[in-house]
Amino acid sequence: MDDIVKQALAKWPNVPDCYGWLGLDARGRWYLRDDATQAAGPFAQSKGQLLEHDKLIAFIARNYEADAQGQWFFQNGPQRVYVELEATPWIWRIQPDLSLQAHTCQAAEVREALVDEQGRLYLATDIGVGLVHTMDVPLAAEAVESGRWPLQEVLASDLPTRFGYMASPQAGWVARSCEGGAR
């Protein structure tokens, strides 16, 4: 986490969390979701505006992490901006030597290779589970075919429970709010 973010947290410790305003798609791209976008539907059907500013994207990547409930967020100064996930918390880019790099540029080591009912490839790693970027499926196929990454079948709907993440913190927040338990 950036030092400036830590300082803001210390200075303003009680800033309310933000839900629904940021999304991560299945290709590792960030989207800003205003009120109208959110009203049009969940992230998978109503993404919003693609973020293209390199320094903003790098700032988000450096300050991206999960809370104890498996909700992924971007720590924006004193405010947590929870992220709507189209697929998984990580999107993997596979390098020519078959090493992994997350959409945040963080390196990871493969522990398991998983394929879902639609043929999508996921890699469980030392830092978490992620979907392989569509452009890198040919490289991943080399690793699978060579036996380097033996495949296990999985249902996509089982991934959040198995790997402890929440695809839609906003949906969880709405449910908790209706029960009187939002923070």
TORLUM-133599 format. One record per atom (N, C-alpha, C): residue number from 1; residue in three letters; atom name; x, y, z. Coordinates in nm, 3 decimals, padded with zeros to 5 digits. Atoms other than C-alpha are relative to their C-alpha. Layout:
<recs>
REC;NUM;ALA;CA;X;Y;Z
...
</recs>
This chain:
<recs>
REC;1;MET;N;00.085;-00.118;00.000
REC;1;MET;CA;00.000;00.000;00.000
REC;1;MET;C;00.089;00.124;00.000
REC;2;ASP;N;-00.077;-00.124;00.009
REC;2;ASP;CA;00.131;00.347;-00.087
REC;2;ASP;C;00.003;00.072;00.135
REC;3;ASP;N;-00.012;-00.075;-00.126
REC;3;ASP;CA;00.256;00.561;00.204
REC;3;ASP;C;-00.106;00.109;00.010
REC;4;ILE;N;00.100;-00.108;-00.003
REC;4;ILE;CA;00.022;00.845;00.106
REC;4;ILE;C;-00.138;-00.056;00.038
REC;5;VAL;N;00.126;00.064;-00.036
REC;5;VAL;CA;-00.270;00.602;00.140
REC;5;VAL;C;-00.002;-00.031;00.149
REC;6;LYS;N;-00.009;00.029;-00.144
REC;6;LYS;CA;-00.153;00.491;00.486
REC;6;LYS;C;-00.018;00.127;00.082
REC;7;GLN;N;00.014;-00.126;-00.072
REC;7;GLN;CA;-00.127;00.855;00.594
REC;7;GLN;C;-00.144;00.048;-00.001
REC;8;ALA;N;00.140;-00.041;00.009
REC;8;ALA;CA;-00.479;00.929;00.470
REC;8;ALA;C;-00.088;-00.085;00.092
REC;9;LEU;N;00.076;00.089;-00.090
REC;9;LEU;CA;-00.614;00.627;00.661
REC;9;LEU;C;00.016;00.044;00.146
REC;10;ALA;N;-00.025;-00.043;-00.138
REC;10;ALA;CA;-00.452;00.753;00.981
REC;10;ALA;C;-00.071;00.133;00.029
REC;11;LYS;N;00.058;-00.132;-00.018
REC;11;LYS;CA;-00.583;01.107;00.929
REC;11;LYS;C;-00.154;-00.004;00.001
REC;12;TRP;N;00.146;00.011;00.012
REC;12;TRP;CA;-00.942;01.007;00.832
REC;12;TRP;C;-00.042;-00.147;00.013
REC;13;PRO;N;00.024;00.143;-00.017
REC;13;PRO;CA;-01.015;00.664;00.983
REC;13;PRO;C;-00.145;-00.046;-00.023
REC;14;ASN;N;00.140;00.042;00.005
REC;14;ASN;CA;-01.396;00.665;00.951
REC;14;ASN;C;-00.073;00.040;-00.128
REC;15;VAL;N;00.064;-00.031;00.128
REC;15;VAL;CA;-01.463;00.737;00.583
REC;15;VAL;C;-00.081;-00.122;-00.044
REC;16;PRO;N;00.084;00.114;00.039
REC;16;PRO;CA;-01.753;00.520;00.458
REC;16;PRO;C;00.056;-00.072;-00.124
REC;17;ASP;N;-00.040;00.080;00.115
REC;17;ASP;CA;-01.681;00.238;00.215
REC;17;ASP;C;-00.087;00.034;-00.121
REC;18;CYS;N;00.068;-00.028;00.126
REC;18;CYS;CA;-01.783;00.268;-00.149
REC;18;CYS;C;-00.025;-00.133;-00.072
REC;19;TYR;N;00.037;00.124;00.066
REC;19;TYR;CA;-01.968;-00.012;-00.332
REC;19;TYR;C;-00.055;00.028;-00.139
REC;20;GLY;N;00.059;-00.004;00.133
REC;20;GLY;CA;-02.047;-00.067;-00.699
REC;20;GLY;C;00.066;00.093;-00.100
REC;21;TRP;N;-00.055;-00.103;00.087
REC;21;TRP;CA;-01.830;00.210;-00.843
REC;21;TRP;C;00.122;-00.041;-00.081
REC;22;LEU;N;-00.119;00.045;00.072
REC;22;LEU;CA;-01.533;00.007;-00.969
REC;22;LEU;C;-00.017;-00.147;-00.036
REC;23;GLY;N;00.011;00.139;00.045
REC;23;GLY;CA;-01.527;-00.313;-01.174
REC;23;GLY;C;00.128;-00.046;-00.067
REC;24;LEU;N;-00.114;00.065;00.066
REC;24;LEU;CA;-01.260;-00.554;-01.298
REC;24;LEU;C;-00.057;-00.105;-00.095
REC;25;ASP;N;00.056;00.096;00.095
REC;25;ASP;CA;-01.344;-00.741;-01.618
REC;25;ASP;C;00.089;-00.123;-00.017
REC;26;ALA;N;-00.069;00.127;00.019
REC;26;ALA;CA;-01.229;-01.083;-01.738
REC;26;ALA;C;00.129;00.013;-00.080
REC;27;ARG;N;-00.126;-00.025;00.071
REC;27;ARG;CA;-00.942;-00.924;-01.932
REC;27;ARG;C;00.094;00.090;00.082
REC;28;GLY;N;-00.086;-00.076;-00.089
REC;28;GLY;CA;-00.799;-00.736;-01.634
REC;28;GLY;C;-00.009;00.151;-00.017
REC;29;ARG;N;00.020;-00.144;00.020
REC;29;ARG;CA;-00.939;-00.394;-01.726
REC;29;ARG;C;-00.093;00.054;00.108
REC;30;TRP;N;00.079;-00.067;-00.104
REC;30;TRP;CA;-01.082;-00.151;-01.470
REC;30;TRP;C;-00.105;00.089;-00.065
REC;31;TYR;N;00.110;-00.083;00.049
REC;31;TYR;CA;-01.416;00.024;-01.522
REC;31;TYR;C;-00.056;00.083;00.114
REC;32;LEU;N;00.067;-00.089;-00.093
REC;32;LEU;CA;-01.565;00.323;-01.343
REC;32;LEU;C;-00.150;-00.009;-00.027
REC;33;ARG;N;00.143;00.023;00.015
REC;33;ARG;CA;-01.938;00.274;-01.279
REC;33;ARG;C;-00.079;00.107;00.076
REC;34;ASP;N;00.077;-00.107;-00.063
REC;34;ASP;CA;-02.147;00.583;-01.213
REC;34;ASP;C;-00.140;-00.051;00.037
REC;35;ASP;N;00.134;00.039;-00.043
REC;35;ASP;CA;-02.503;00.582;-01.076
REC;35;ASP;C;-00.084;-00.059;-00.113
REC;36;ALA;N;00.081;00.048;00.113
REC;36;ALA;CA;-02.664;00.540;-01.420
REC;36;ALA;C;00.045;-00.139;-00.044
REC;37;THR;N;-00.053;00.131;00.039
REC;37;THR;CA;-02.437;00.246;-01.505
REC;37;THR;C;-00.045;-00.105;00.100
REC;38;GLN;N;00.042;00.096;-00.102
REC;38;GLN;CA;-02.514;00.076;-01.174
REC;38;GLN;C;-00.150;-00.029;-00.009
REC;39;ALA;N;00.145;00.019;00.011
REC;39;ALA;CA;-02.888;00.131;-01.223
REC;39;ALA;C;-00.037;-00.087;-00.121
REC;40;ALA;N;00.026;00.078;00.121
REC;40;ALA;CA;-02.863;-00.038;-01.566
REC;40;ALA;C;00.023;-00.150;00.020
REC;41;GLY;N;-00.017;00.143;-00.027
REC;41;GLY;CA;-02.763;-00.369;-01.408
REC;41;GLY;C;00.134;-00.033;00.062
REC;42;PRO;N;-00.126;00.043;-00.062
REC;42;PRO;CA;-02.483;-00.573;-01.253
REC;42;PRO;C;00.117;00.018;-00.097
REC;43;PHE;N;-00.121;-00.029;00.076
REC;43;PHE;CA;-02.125;-00.535;-01.372
REC;43;PHE;C;00.012;-00.080;-00.130
REC;44;ALA;N;-00.015;00.083;00.121
REC;44;ALA;CA;-02.131;-00.824;-01.621
REC;44;ALA;C;-00.082;00.054;-00.117
REC;45;GLN;N;00.083;-00.051;00.110
REC;45;GLN;CA;-02.408;-00.653;-01.822
REC;45;GLN;C;00.012;00.152;-00.018
REC;46;SER;N;-00.010;-00.146;00.008
REC;46;SER;CA;-02.338;-00.284;-01.749
REC;46;SER;C;00.134;00.042;00.061
REC;47;LYS;N;-00.136;-00.019;-00.051
REC;47;LYS;CA;-01.964;-00.219;-01.720
REC;47;LYS;C;00.033;00.143;00.039
REC;48;GLY;N;-00.036;-00.138;-00.029
REC;48;GLY;CA;-01.932;00.158;-01.733
REC;48;GLY;C;00.112;00.049;-00.089
REC;49;GLN;N;-00.106;-00.064;00.078
REC;49;GLN;CA;-01.636;00.366;-01.848
REC;49;GLN;C;00.134;-00.067;00.026
REC;50;LEU;N;-00.131;00.063;-00.009
REC;50;LEU;CA;-01.306;00.192;-01.921
REC;50;LEU;C;00.103;00.102;00.048
REC;51;LEU;N;-00.108;-00.088;-00.047
REC;51;LEU;CA;-01.019;00.346;-01.723
REC;51;LEU;C;00.120;-00.019;-00.091
REC;52;GLU;N;-00.112;00.008;00.092
REC;52;GLU;CA;-00.729;00.429;-01.953
REC;52;GLU;C;00.123;00.080;00.046
REC;53;HIS;N;-00.110;-00.081;-00.050
REC;53;HIS;CA;-00.507;00.661;-01.747
REC;53;HIS;C;00.102;-00.090;00.069
REC;54;ASP;N;-00.102;00.095;-00.049
REC;54;ASP;CA;-00.185;00.464;-01.688
REC;54;ASP;C;00.036;00.020;00.147
REC;55;LYS;N;-00.039;-00.024;-00.139
REC;55;LYS;CA;-00.094;00.633;-01.359
REC;55;LYS;C;-00.112;-00.036;00.098
REC;56;LEU;N;00.113;00.038;-00.084
REC;56;LEU;CA;-00.443;00.583;-01.215
REC;56;LEU;C;-00.009;-00.153;00.010
REC;57;ILE;N;00.003;00.147;00.002
REC;57;ILE;CA;-00.439;00.215;-01.319
REC;57;ILE;C;00.111;-00.056;00.088
REC;58;ALA;N;-00.112;00.046;-00.084
REC;58;ALA;CA;-00.096;00.170;-01.156
REC;58;ALA;C;-00.028;00.026;00.148
REC;59;PHE;N;00.035;-00.032;-00.138
REC;59;PHE;CA;-00.222;00.341;-00.837
REC;59;PHE;C;-00.101;-00.102;00.055
REC;60;ILE;N;00.099;00.100;-00.042
REC;60;ILE;CA;-00.522;00.108;-00.821
REC;60;ILE;C;00.070;-00.134;00.023
REC;61;ALA;N;-00.069;00.129;-00.010
REC;61;ALA;CA;-00.296;-00.194;-00.880
REC;61;ALA;C;00.084;-00.009;00.128
REC;62;ARG;N;-00.085;00.001;-00.119
REC;62;ARG;CA;-00.060;-00.097;-00.596
REC;62;ARG;C;-00.081;-00.006;00.129
REC;63;ASN;N;00.083;-00.011;-00.120
REC;63;ASN;CA;-00.349;-00.053;-00.353
REC;63;ASN;C;-00.123;-00.091;-00.008
REC;64;TYR;N;00.106;00.098;00.021
REC;64;TYR;CA;-00.563;-00.355;-00.449
REC;64;TYR;C;00.023;-00.119;00.092
REC;65;GLU;N;-00.012;00.113;-00.092
REC;65;GLU;CA;-00.628;-00.619;-00.184
REC;65;GLU;C;-00.138;-00.046;00.044
REC;66;ALA;N;00.127;00.055;-00.047
REC;66;ALA;CA;-00.897;-00.822;-00.010
REC;66;ALA;C;-00.015;00.019;00.150
REC;67;ASP;N;00.027;-00.005;-00.144
REC;67;ASP;CA;-01.065;-00.789;00.327
REC;67;ASP;C;-00.020;-00.143;00.053
REC;68;ALA;N;00.015;00.132;-00.064
REC;68;ALA;CA;-01.131;-01.075;00.570
REC;68;ALA;C;-00.117;-00.081;-00.055
REC;69;GLN;N;00.114;00.069;00.059
REC;69;GLN;CA;-01.460;-01.160;00.392
REC;69;GLN;C;00.023;-00.040;-00.146
REC;70;GLY;N;-00.029;00.034;00.139
REC;70;GLY;CA;-01.289;-01.205;00.053
REC;70;GLY;C;-00.055;00.100;-00.100
REC;71;GLN;N;00.045;-00.107;00.087
REC;71;GLN;CA;-01.419;-00.878;-00.085
REC;71;GLN;C;00.123;00.079;-00.044
REC;72;TRP;N;-00.117;-00.071;00.053
REC;72;TRP;CA;-01.159;-00.717;-00.311
REC;72;TRP;C;-00.031;00.148;-00.010
REC;73;PHE;N;00.020;-00.145;-00.001
REC;73;PHE;CA;-01.111;-00.343;-00.289
REC;73;PHE;C;00.128;00.072;-00.043
REC;74;PHE;N;-00.108;-00.093;00.028
REC;74;PHE;CA;-00.894;-00.053;-00.395
REC;74;PHE;C;-00.004;00.101;00.114
REC;75;GLN;N;-00.007;-00.095;-00.111
REC;75;GLN;CA;-00.779;00.156;-00.099
REC;75;GLN;C;00.035;00.136;-00.059
REC;76;ASN;N;-00.014;-00.132;00.060
REC;76;ASN;CA;-00.830;00.510;-00.232
REC;76;ASN;C;00.010;00.103;00.112
REC;77;GLY;N;-00.018;-00.087;-00.116
REC;77;GLY;CA;-00.680;00.722;00.043
REC;77;GLY;C;-00.071;-00.064;00.118
REC;78;PRO;N;00.067;00.057;-00.116
REC;78;PRO;CA;-00.905;00.676;00.346
REC;78;PRO;C;-00.122;-00.086;-00.033
REC;79;GLN;N;00.122;00.070;00.038
REC;79;GLN;CA;-01.185;00.513;00.147
REC;79;GLN;C;00.028;-00.132;-00.072
REC;80;ARG;N;-00.005;00.128;00.072
REC;80;ARG;CA;-01.221;00.149;00.045
REC;80;ARG;C;-00.103;00.004;-00.112
REC;81;VAL;N;00.088;00.007;00.115
REC;81;VAL;CA;-01.365;00.121;-00.302
REC;81;VAL;C;-00.007;-00.147;-00.040
REC;82;TYR;N;00.015;00.143;00.027
REC;82;TYR;CA;-01.497;-00.234;-00.335
REC;82;TYR;C;-00.019;-00.025;-00.149
REC;83;VAL;N;-00.007;00.031;00.143
REC;83;VAL;CA;-01.451;-00.400;-00.675
REC;83;VAL;C;-00.098;-00.110;-00.037
REC;84;GLU;N;00.087;00.100;00.059
REC;84;GLU;CA;-01.715;-00.583;-00.874
REC;84;GLU;C;00.085;-00.082;-00.097
REC;85;LEU;N;-00.083;00.089;00.082
REC;85;LEU;CA;-01.546;-00.885;-01.035
REC;85;LEU;C;-00.086;-00.070;-00.105
REC;86;GLU;N;00.070;00.074;00.106
REC;86;GLU;CA;-01.662;-01.016;-01.371
REC;86;GLU;C;00.032;-00.149;00.010
REC;87;ALA;N;-00.041;00.140;-00.005
REC;87;ALA;CA;-01.467;-01.337;-01.316
REC;87;ALA;C;00.066;-00.034;00.135
REC;88;THR;N;-00.080;00.035;-00.118
REC;88;THR;CA;-01.197;-01.367;-01.047
REC;88;THR;C;00.079;00.123;00.046
REC;89;PRO;N;-00.077;-00.115;-00.049
REC;89;PRO;CA;-00.981;-01.136;-00.832
REC;89;PRO;C;00.128;00.026;-00.080
REC;90;TRP;N;-00.123;-00.015;00.078
REC;90;TRP;CA;-00.679;-01.196;-01.056
REC;90;TRP;C;-00.027;-00.040;-00.144
REC;91;ILE;N;00.000;00.038;00.141
REC;91;ILE;CA;-00.642;-01.204;-01.433
REC;91;ILE;C;00.146;-00.023;-00.036
REC;92;TRP;N;-00.139;00.038;00.026
REC;92;TRP;CA;-00.326;-01.385;-01.542
REC;92;TRP;C;00.043;00.027;-00.143
REC;93;ARG;N;-00.071;-00.011;00.128
REC;93;ARG;CA;-00.094;-01.289;-01.824
REC;93;ARG;C;00.115;-00.099;00.008
REC;94;ILE;N;-00.103;00.102;00.002
REC;94;ILE;CA;00.135;-01.574;-01.918
REC;94;ILE;C;00.115;00.048;-00.086
REC;95;GLN;N;-00.121;-00.045;00.068
REC;95;GLN;CA;00.490;-01.488;-02.017
REC;95;GLN;C;00.053;-00.114;-00.088
REC;96;PRO;N;-00.053;00.105;00.089
REC;96;PRO;CA;00.682;-01.677;-02.291
REC;96;PRO;C;00.067;-00.116;00.074
REC;97;ASP;N;-00.064;00.108;-00.078
REC;97;ASP;CA;00.871;-01.874;-02.021
REC;97;ASP;C;-00.102;-00.072;00.092
REC;98;LEU;N;00.113;00.056;-00.076
REC;98;LEU;CA;00.528;-01.972;-01.872
REC;98;LEU;C;-00.008;00.051;00.144
REC;99;SER;N;00.019;-00.064;-00.130
REC;99;SER;CA;00.572;-01.751;-01.567
REC;99;SER;C;-00.127;00.085;-00.008
REC;100;LEU;N;00.126;-00.075;-00.006
REC;100;LEU;CA;00.266;-01.556;-01.452
REC;100;LEU;C;00.021;00.141;00.048
REC;101;GLN;N;00.006;-00.137;-00.049
REC;101;GLN;CA;00.198;-01.190;-01.410
REC;101;GLN;C;-00.148;00.038;00.007
REC;102;ALA;N;00.138;-00.043;-00.019
REC;102;ALA;CA;-00.129;-01.057;-01.270
REC;102;ALA;C;-00.027;00.129;-00.075
REC;103;HIS;N;00.040;-00.127;00.060
REC;103;HIS;CA;-00.323;-00.767;-01.418
REC;103;HIS;C;00.057;00.119;00.078
REC;104;THR;N;-00.061;-00.103;-00.084
REC;104;THR;CA;-00.160;-00.569;-01.134
REC;104;THR;C;00.153;00.002;-00.013
REC;105;CYS;N;-00.144;00.018;00.024
REC;105;CYS;CA;00.190;-00.671;-01.258
REC;105;CYS;C;00.070;-00.082;00.108
REC;106;GLN;N;-00.057;00.083;-00.106
REC;106;GLN;CA;00.243;-00.894;-00.952
REC;106;GLN;C;00.028;-00.140;-00.055
REC;107;ALA;N;-00.037;00.135;00.042
REC;107;ALA;CA;00.424;-01.224;-01.012
REC;107;ALA;C;-00.070;-00.103;00.089
REC;108;ALA;N;00.063;00.108;-00.076
REC;108;ALA;CA;00.268;-01.555;-00.902
REC;108;ALA;C;00.052;-00.134;-00.050
REC;109;GLU;N;-00.042;00.137;00.031
REC;109;GLU;CA;00.349;-01.927;-00.896
REC;109;GLU;C;-00.123;-00.090;-00.009
REC;110;VAL;N;00.114;00.089;00.021
REC;110;VAL;CA;00.103;-02.184;-01.032
REC;110;VAL;C;00.002;-00.115;00.100
REC;111;ARG;N;00.018;00.117;-00.088
REC;111;ARG;CA;-00.029;-02.443;-00.787
REC;111;ARG;C;-00.097;-00.100;-00.061
REC;112;GLU;N;00.100;00.086;00.063
REC;112;GLU;CA;-00.331;-02.578;-00.980
REC;112;GLU;C;-00.049;00.066;-00.128
REC;113;ALA;N;00.065;-00.048;00.122
REC;113;ALA;CA;-00.480;-02.548;-01.328
REC;113;ALA;C;-00.141;-00.059;-00.001
REC;114;LEU;N;00.141;00.039;-00.007
REC;114;LEU;CA;-00.859;-02.562;-01.349
REC;114;LEU;C;-00.071;00.039;-00.128
REC;115;VAL;N;00.081;-00.033;00.116
REC;115;VAL;CA;-01.101;-02.573;-01.639
REC;115;VAL;C;-00.146;-00.014;00.039
REC;116;ASP;N;00.142;00.003;-00.038
REC;116;ASP;CA;-01.470;-02.490;-01.601
REC;116;ASP;C;-00.086;-00.060;-00.110
REC;117;GLU;N;00.095;00.062;00.091
REC;117;GLU;CA;-01.780;-02.614;-01.779
REC;117;GLU;C;-00.008;00.070;-00.136
REC;118;GLN;N;-00.001;-00.071;00.128
REC;118;GLN;CA;-01.736;-02.351;-02.054
REC;118;GLN;C;00.138;-00.001;-00.065
REC;119;GLY;N;-00.134;00.010;00.057
REC;119;GLY;CA;-01.370;-02.435;-02.116
REC;119;GLY;C;00.093;00.114;00.039
REC;120;ARG;N;-00.087;-00.109;-00.046
REC;120;ARG;CA;-01.230;-02.128;-01.936
REC;120;ARG;C;00.106;-00.057;00.093
REC;121;LEU;N;-00.113;00.048;-00.078
REC;121;LEU;CA;-00.889;-02.180;-01.778
REC;121;LEU;C;00.032;00.096;00.114
REC;122;TYR;N;-00.035;-00.074;-00.120
REC;122;TYR;CA;-00.811;-02.067;-01.424
REC;122;TYR;C;00.129;-00.059;00.055
REC;123;LEU;N;-00.119;00.048;-00.069
REC;123;LEU;CA;-00.486;-02.090;-01.235
REC;123;LEU;C;-00.009;00.042;00.146
REC;124;ALA;N;-00.009;-00.027;-00.143
REC;124;ALA;CA;-00.475;-02.120;-00.857
REC;124;ALA;C;00.149;00.016;00.029
REC;125;THR;N;-00.140;-00.033;-00.022
REC;125;THR;CA;-00.151;-01.964;-00.738
REC;125;THR;C;00.028;00.028;00.147
REC;126;ASP;N;-00.039;-00.036;-00.136
REC;126;ASP;CA;00.039;-01.866;-00.427
REC;126;ASP;C;-00.067;00.128;00.049
REC;127;ILE;N;00.067;-00.123;-00.044
REC;127;ILE;CA;-00.150;-01.533;-00.423
REC;127;ILE;C;-00.151;-00.004;-00.023
REC;128;GLY;N;00.144;00.013;00.021
REC;128;GLY;CA;-00.496;-01.657;-00.524
REC;128;GLY;C;-00.034;-00.056;-00.136
REC;129;VAL;N;00.048;00.057;00.126
REC;129;VAL;CA;-00.707;-01.777;-00.812
REC;129;VAL;C;-00.028;00.110;-00.101
REC;130;GLY;N;00.028;-00.096;00.106
REC;130;GLY;CA;-00.738;-01.603;-01.145
REC;130;GLY;C;-00.031;-00.069;-00.131
REC;131;LEU;N;00.033;00.045;00.134
REC;131;LEU;CA;-00.867;-01.643;-01.496
REC;131;LEU;C;00.117;00.032;-00.092
REC;132;VAL;N;-00.104;-00.026;00.099
REC;132;VAL;CA;-00.614;-01.677;-01.777
REC;132;VAL;C;-00.057;00.094;-00.105
REC;133;HIS;N;00.039;-00.096;00.103
REC;133;HIS;CA;-00.637;-01.382;-02.017
REC;133;HIS;C;-00.020;-00.073;-00.132
REC;134;THR;N;00.033;00.071;00.124
REC;134;THR;CA;-00.794;-01.492;-02.346
REC;134;THR;C;00.115;00.000;-00.101
REC;135;MET;N;-00.112;-00.008;00.095
REC;135;MET;CA;-00.488;-01.378;-02.544
REC;135;MET;C;00.112;-00.099;00.035
REC;136;ASP;N;-00.108;00.088;-00.045
REC;136;ASP;CA;-00.268;-01.616;-02.342
REC;136;ASP;C;-00.039;-00.147;00.006
REC;137;VAL;N;00.044;00.140;-00.002
REC;137;VAL;CA;-00.470;-01.936;-02.379
REC;137;VAL;C;00.093;-00.090;-00.084
REC;138;PRO;N;-00.093;00.087;00.073
REC;138;PRO;CA;-00.233;-02.070;-02.653
REC;138;PRO;C;00.126;-00.035;00.080
REC;139;LEU;N;-00.116;00.030;-00.085
REC;139;LEU;CA;00.065;-02.040;-02.415
REC;139;LEU;C;-00.038;-00.096;00.112
REC;140;ALA;N;00.046;00.088;-00.108
REC;140;ALA;CA;-00.135;-02.201;-02.136
REC;140;ALA;C;-00.022;-00.141;-00.053
REC;141;ALA;N;00.022;00.132;00.059
REC;141;ALA;CA;-00.229;-02.486;-02.371
REC;141;ALA;C;00.131;-00.078;-00.010
REC;142;GLU;N;-00.132;00.065;00.004
REC;142;GLU;CA;00.143;-02.559;-02.415
REC;142;GLU;C;00.033;-00.061;00.136
REC;143;ALA;N;-00.031;00.048;-00.135
REC;143;ALA;CA;00.184;-02.592;-02.037
REC;143;ALA;C;-00.089;-00.118;00.038
REC;144;VAL;N;00.093;00.109;-00.031
REC;144;VAL;CA;-00.126;-02.813;-02.008
REC;144;VAL;C;00.038;-00.125;-00.080
REC;145;GLU;N;-00.031;00.115;00.087
REC;145;GLU;CA;-00.034;-03.036;-02.305
REC;145;GLU;C;00.132;-00.066;00.037
REC;146;SER;N;-00.129;00.057;-00.039
REC;146;SER;CA;00.322;-03.082;-02.178
REC;146;SER;C;-00.005;-00.068;00.138
REC;147;GLY;N;00.014;00.059;-00.133
REC;147;GLY;CA;00.191;-03.195;-01.837
REC;147;GLY;C;00.051;00.090;00.112
REC;148;ARG;N;-00.051;-00.093;-00.102
REC;148;ARG;CA;00.340;-02.894;-01.658
REC;148;ARG;C;-00.113;00.048;00.091
REC;149;TRP;N;00.117;-00.043;-00.076
REC;149;TRP;CA;-00.009;-02.781;-01.550
REC;149;TRP;C;-00.114;-00.100;-00.022
REC;150;PRO;N;00.110;00.096;00.017
REC;150;PRO;CA;-00.236;-03.088;-01.516
REC;150;PRO;C;-00.134;00.066;00.035
REC;151;LEU;N;00.131;-00.064;-00.018
REC;151;LEU;CA;-00.602;-02.986;-01.544
REC;151;LEU;C;-00.090;-00.077;00.096
REC;152;GLN;N;00.108;00.053;-00.084
REC;152;GLN;CA;-00.877;-03.039;-01.290
REC;152;GLN;C;-00.128;00.070;-00.044
REC;153;GLU;N;00.128;-00.061;00.037
REC;153;GLU;CA;-01.241;-02.981;-01.377
REC;153;GLU;C;-00.062;00.066;00.123
REC;154;VAL;N;00.063;-00.076;-00.107
REC;154;VAL;CA;-01.435;-02.728;-01.172
REC;154;VAL;C;-00.123;00.071;-00.057
REC;155;LEU;N;00.113;-00.083;00.040
REC;155;LEU;CA;-01.769;-02.550;-01.185
REC;155;LEU;C;00.035;00.145;00.033
REC;156;ALA;N;-00.031;-00.142;-00.023
REC;156;ALA;CA;-01.724;-02.174;-01.224
REC;156;ALA;C;-00.072;00.052;00.124
REC;157;SER;N;00.078;-00.048;-00.115
REC;157;SER;CA;-01.996;-02.120;-00.962
REC;157;SER;C;00.060;-00.044;00.133
REC;158;ASP;N;-00.063;00.047;-00.124
REC;158;ASP;CA;-01.786;-02.312;-00.706
REC;158;ASP;C;00.126;00.079;00.036
REC;159;LEU;N;-00.128;-00.068;-00.024
REC;159;LEU;CA;-01.476;-02.091;-00.741
REC;159;LEU;C;-00.003;00.099;00.116
REC;160;PRO;N;-00.002;-00.096;-00.111
REC;160;PRO;CA;-01.578;-01.808;-00.503
REC;160;PRO;C;00.006;-00.067;00.138
REC;161;THR;N;-00.003;00.069;-00.129
REC;161;THR;CA;-01.647;-02.050;-00.216
REC;161;THR;C;00.132;-00.073;00.020
REC;162;ARG;N;-00.124;00.078;-00.010
REC;162;ARG;CA;-01.348;-02.273;-00.289
REC;162;ARG;C;00.121;00.089;00.028
REC;163;PHE;N;-00.118;-00.087;-00.014
REC;163;PHE;CA;-01.106;-01.979;-00.309
REC;163;PHE;C;-00.024;00.124;00.085
REC;164;GLY;N;00.026;-00.104;-00.100
REC;164;GLY;CA;-01.273;-01.741;-00.062
REC;164;GLY;C;-00.005;00.142;-00.050
REC;165;TYR;N;00.017;-00.138;00.046
REC;165;TYR;CA;-01.367;-01.438;-00.268
REC;165;TYR;C;-00.147;00.026;-00.033
REC;166;MET;N;00.136;-00.042;00.030
REC;166;MET;CA;-01.687;-01.243;-00.330
REC;166;MET;C;00.002;00.079;-00.131
REC;167;ALA;N;00.000;-00.066;00.130
REC;167;ALA;CA;-01.757;-01.147;-00.692
REC;167;ALA;C;-00.070;00.135;00.004
REC;168;SER;N;00.073;-00.127;-00.007
REC;168;SER;CA;-02.002;-00.872;-00.597
REC;168;SER;C;-00.014;00.048;00.144
REC;169;PRO;N;00.013;-00.059;-00.134
REC;169;PRO;CA;-01.931;-00.689;-00.272
REC;169;PRO;C;-00.125;00.088;00.011
REC;170;GLN;N;00.118;-00.084;-00.002
REC;170;GLN;CA;-02.213;-00.452;-00.370
REC;170;GLN;C;-00.124;-00.082;00.033
REC;171;ALA;N;00.115;00.085;-00.030
REC;171;ALA;CA;-02.468;-00.736;-00.366
REC;171;ALA;C;00.001;-00.042;00.147
REC;172;GLY;N;-00.011;00.036;-00.141
REC;172;GLY;CA;-02.337;-00.846;-00.026
REC;172;GLY;C;-00.033;00.117;00.090
REC;173;TRP;N;00.027;-00.120;-00.078
REC;173;TRP;CA;-02.355;-00.489;00.104
REC;173;TRP;C;-00.150;00.029;00.002
REC;174;VAL;N;00.144;-00.023;00.006
REC;174;VAL;CA;-02.715;-00.451;-00.015
REC;174;VAL;C;-00.073;-00.099;00.091
REC;175;ALA;N;00.063;00.101;-00.084
REC;175;ALA;CA;-02.811;-00.777;00.154
REC;175;ALA;C;00.020;00.033;00.149
REC;176;ARG;N;-00.027;-00.034;-00.140
REC;176;ARG;CA;-02.641;-00.671;00.480
REC;176;ARG;C;-00.078;00.125;00.041
REC;177;SER;N;00.074;-00.123;-00.030
REC;177;SER;CA;-02.806;-00.325;00.461
REC;177;SER;C;-00.146;-00.031;00.030
REC;178;CYS;N;00.141;00.036;-00.020
REC;178;CYS;CA;-03.151;-00.483;00.432
REC;178;CYS;C;-00.021;-00.075;00.131
REC;179;GLU;N;00.007;00.073;-00.126
REC;179;GLU;CA;-03.074;-00.697;00.737
REC;179;GLU;C;00.042;00.087;00.117
REC;180;GLY;N;-00.043;-00.091;-00.106
REC;180;GLY;CA;-02.945;-00.394;00.930
REC;180;GLY;C;00.143;-00.021;00.044
REC;181;GLY;N;-00.136;00.030;-00.043
REC;181;GLY;CA;-02.584;-00.512;00.936
REC;181;GLY;C;00.109;00.070;-00.078
REC;182;ALA;N;-00.106;-00.070;00.075
REC;182;ALA;CA;-02.400;-00.272;00.702
REC;182;ALA;C;00.082;00.084;00.096
REC;183;ARG;N;-00.084;-00.082;-00.087
REC;183;ARG;CA;-02.105;-00.092;00.851
REC;183;ARG;C;00.011;00.140;-00.052
</recs>
